[in-house]
Amino acid sequence: MEVKIVNNNQELADAFEVRKTVFIHEQNVPEEEEIDQFESESVHFVLYDDNQKAAGAGRFRILDGIGKVERICVLNENRKTGAGVAVMNKIEEYAKSQGISTLKLNAQTHAIPFYSKLGYETVSEEFMDAGIPHKTMKKSI
């Protein structure tokens, strides 16, 4: 597996395809909510499996000096393989290179144990986003 910072149109298309599969097709998130106005100001990441097939994605933005981790997803067949950890590690490495020391994310509640294992702590009550329960989590890096 290899996680890349997106730097061309094909890699961006690959990241969007993974996101569409997971969020729109699996989780029924409306496309206009999934692909949003923040795409052009985000740094995108795409994970390729050993066959060079896009298998995971995520994006990152800096808001008021805090890194915001968003749209983390892995195709069903690649889950529980370390793919999600690889995407998160690459994003955290990038954030550090940008001088960021605090990260936050809005985790779907079923994914809280995954993020907790990576050192994130829940800092909010549950809220709904795109019809899915979430909680905000933070981590110092």
CORWOLIN-V905051 format. One record per backbone hydrogen bond with DSSP energy under -1.0 kcal/mol. NH is the residue of the N-H (numbers start at 1). CO is the residue of the C=O. Records with the same first field share a line. If there is no record, write none. Layout:
NH=CO  CO
//
This chain:
2=48
4=46
6=44
12=8
13=9
14=10
15=11
16=12
17=13
18=14
19=15
20=16
21=17
22=18
23=19
25=20
26=21
27=22
29=23
33=30
34=30
35=31
39=36
42=39
43=60
45=58
46=4
47=56
48=2
49=53
52=49
55=47
56=47
57=73
58=45
59=70
60=43
61=68
63=66
66=63
67=102
68=61
69=104
70=59
73=57
75=55
78=75
79=76
86=82
87=83
88=84
89=85
90=86
91=87
92=88
93=89
94=90
95=91
96=92
97=93
99=96
100=95
103=139
104=67
105=137
107=135
109=133
111=108
112=109
115=111
116=112
117=113
119=116
120=115
121=138
123=136
127=134
129=132
132=129
134=127
135=107
137=105
138=121
139=103
141=101
//
